[in-house]
Amino acid sequence: MSDQQAQKQAAAKAALGYIEDDMILGVGTGSTVNCLIELLPALKLAGAVASSQMTEDKLRALGIEIVDLNFAGTLDVYIDGADEVNEHLQLIKGGGGALTREKIVAAASNKFICMVDESKRVDILGRDFPVPIEVLPQARSYVARQLAALGGEPVYREDFVTDYGNVILDTYDLDVSNPIALEKELNNIVGVVCNGIFAANQADVLLKAGSDGVTTLTR
Ligand SMILES: O=C[C@H](O)[C@H](O)[C@H](O)COP(=O)(O)O
């Protein structure tokens, strides 16, 4: 097993400490979350709200009851990974294309626990990883021009459609020095459904796994 995979598993084990019996758990998407999903059948959950079809399918296959967010009320805990995280627990997410449903479930939860391996920790968001932006298909070209006007370099994610039938523009070179302001600015472009900056609603707890174990950071 690679060091990175071992760190993902360690972060997922640490996240178990935030899950209580009979809880309806918000479950994110991605390879780190998949490590957590494998551990869930041993717990006594009331059910789970899934942040993507992929996660929903995995949870169902393990016999975990899926709850529609519209009938779940406010969730106590949402657990997810991230593509990048800064010192303020602000994130870039959406490498797997699940950003919109993830942002909805995170917003509808009291506590967002983010699990990462040490490769995800950055000083400045968006320098290496592009900002994924979910866009209505008809607005793709228009939104790409608006992103270019902001200094970004949008790259259409080929052969990919989101759970909501939309497309993704992975956008490089945006100035993410003020993540809250940029998150809002991107949301204001007509045709943008959601963007992968999680700054207005950042993580509440960061579980960062490294070679020396798992470090917990809270805001
Ligand atoms: O759309 C995908 C999600 O935002 C994931 O949480 C993110 O890409 C991290 O995934 P992974 O744990 O596979 O690095």
The ligand as an ORCA input file, in Angstrom:
! r2SCAN-3c Opt
* xyz 0 1
  O     -15.767     15.834     -6.324
  C     -15.011     15.266     -5.566
  C     -14.708     15.689     -4.212
  O     -14.689     17.070     -4.040
  C     -13.589     15.010     -3.447
  O     -13.828     15.263     -2.090
  C     -12.217     15.526     -3.709
  O     -11.998     15.505     -5.091
  C     -11.154     14.699     -2.970
  O     -11.110     13.411     -3.480
  P     -10.004     12.363     -3.047
  O     -10.303     11.961     -1.630
  O     -10.183     11.211     -4.008
  O      -8.670     13.010     -3.192
*
